[in-house]
Amino acid sequence: MARILIVYSTTDGHTRKICERLRAVIERQAHEVRLAPVAEVADADLEPCDKIVVGASIRYGRHRPAVMEFMQRNAALLNRKPGAFFSVNVVARKPEKNEPHTNPYVRKLLGGLSWRPREVAVFAGKLDYPRYGFLDRMIIRFIMLLTGGPTDPETVVEFTDWGKVEAFGEVIARM
Ligand SMILES: Cc1cc2nc3c(=O)[nH]c(=O)nc-3n(C[C@H](O)[C@H](O)[C@H](O)COP(=O)(O)O)c2cc1C
């Protein structure tokens, strides 16, 4: 049995929901899983873990600074353990941008990171216009207009391929 820590960075909760699905899959393989938002993880929590997973969503073109700092600060330790990273963004709803080597955010992240996670994934996220503030809703709708996505302000849609999430959970359980 391995002790697996899943550290996540979320703004609207969708990355957390993906983490919960990963946990369900991994626990079926009799591993112990802890989920923790990046703000609640002390660097000292990492050493006792056998494997570490980091998941983060994109907001306005970037993973949040706190999760970037976490990965850079702990890169040496992370590189000593089996590790996985996944990104959540809506660009990944497009088939030609939903793999680590084709998704612009993941490519950029891996290019600038000292951590070399053994496994990397990218998942399409969720749009929830009614939940967003006025300005965010207008900006995201405009981006969707430019990129062929939904613009109806009532739209709530999960683009996430849950089968792909579950398959990644199996990979983490085995790595
Ligand atoms: C204000 C805002 C900005 C966003 N910016 C981007 C972006 O630049 N690129 C992208 O692909 N997705 C973008 N998204 C989509 C999010 O990545 C997507 O909604 C994801 O599911 C959010 O996950 P979270 O709830 O864990 O934060 C944005 C969403 C919001 C609300």
The ligand as an SDF file (V2000), in Angstrom:
LIG
                    3D

 31 33  0  0  0  0  0  0  0  0999 V2000
  -12.0830   33.7910  -14.8480 C   0  0  0  0  0  0  0  0  0  0  0  0
  -11.7080   32.5440  -15.6110 C   0  0  0  0  0  0  0  0  0  0  0  0
  -10.6130   32.5440  -16.4480 C   0  0  0  0  0  0  0  0  0  0  0  0
  -10.2780   31.3870  -17.1870 C   0  0  0  0  0  0  0  0  0  0  0  0
   -9.2090   31.4270  -18.0330 N   0  0  0  0  0  0  0  0  0  0  0  0
   -8.9290   30.3560  -18.7950 C   0  0  0  0  0  0  0  0  0  0  0  0
   -7.8710   30.3940  -19.7420 C   0  0  0  0  0  0  0  0  0  0  0  0
   -7.1560   31.3650  -19.8790 O   0  0  0  0  0  0  0  0  0  0  0  0
   -7.6660   29.2880  -20.5210 N   0  0  0  0  0  0  0  0  0  0  0  0
   -8.4340   28.1550  -20.3890 C   0  0  0  0  0  0  0  0  0  0  0  0
   -8.2100   27.1920  -21.1280 O   0  0  0  0  0  0  0  0  0  0  0  0
   -9.4250   28.0740  -19.4770 N   0  0  0  0  0  0  0  0  0  0  0  0
   -9.6880   29.1500  -18.6860 C   0  0  0  0  0  0  0  0  0  0  0  0
  -10.7030   29.0920  -17.7750 N   0  0  0  0  0  0  0  0  0  0  0  0
  -11.4620   27.8490  -17.6280 C   0  0  0  0  0  0  0  0  0  0  0  0
  -11.0540   27.0980  -16.3730 C   0  0  0  0  0  0  0  0  0  0  0  0
   -9.7350   26.5830  -16.4880 O   0  0  0  0  0  0  0  0  0  0  0  0
  -12.0700   25.9840  -16.1440 C   0  0  0  0  0  0  0  0  0  0  0  0
  -13.2970   26.5990  -15.8250 O   0  0  0  0  0  0  0  0  0  0  0  0
  -11.6940   25.0180  -15.0580 C   0  0  0  0  0  0  0  0  0  0  0  0
  -12.6690   23.9930  -15.0010 O   0  0  0  0  0  0  0  0  0  0  0  0
  -11.5800   25.7100  -13.7130 C   0  0  0  0  0  0  0  0  0  0  0  0
  -11.1920   24.7800  -12.7410 O   0  0  0  0  0  0  0  0  0  0  0  0
  -11.3190   25.1140  -11.1830 P   0  0  0  0  0  0  0  0  0  0  0  0
  -12.7830   25.1720  -10.8610 O   0  0  0  0  0  0  0  0  0  0  0  0
  -10.6440   23.9790  -10.5060 O   0  0  0  0  0  0  0  0  0  0  0  0
  -10.6000   26.4160  -10.9550 O   0  0  0  0  0  0  0  0  0  0  0  0
  -11.0600   30.2190  -17.0400 C   0  0  0  0  0  0  0  0  0  0  0  0
  -12.1700   30.2330  -16.1770 C   0  0  0  0  0  0  0  0  0  0  0  0
  -12.4920   31.3650  -15.4750 C   0  0  0  0  0  0  0  0  0  0  0  0
  -13.6960   31.3630  -14.5780 C   0  0  0  0  0  0  0  0  0  0  0  0
  1  2  1  0
  2  3  1  0
  2 30  2  0
  3  4  2  0
  4  5  1  0
  4 28  1  0
  5  6  2  0
  6  7  1  0
  6 13  1  0
  7  8  2  0
  7  9  1  0
  9 10  1  0
 10 11  2  0
 10 12  1  0
 12 13  2  0
 13 14  1  0
 14 15  1  0
 14 28  1  0
 15 16  1  0
 16 17  1  0
 16 18  1  0
 18 19  1  0
 18 20  1  0
 20 21  1  0
 20 22  1  0
 22 23  1  0
 23 24  1  0
 24 25  2  0
 24 26  1  0
 24 27  1  0
 28 29  2  0
 29 30  1  0
 30 31  1  0
M  END
$$$$
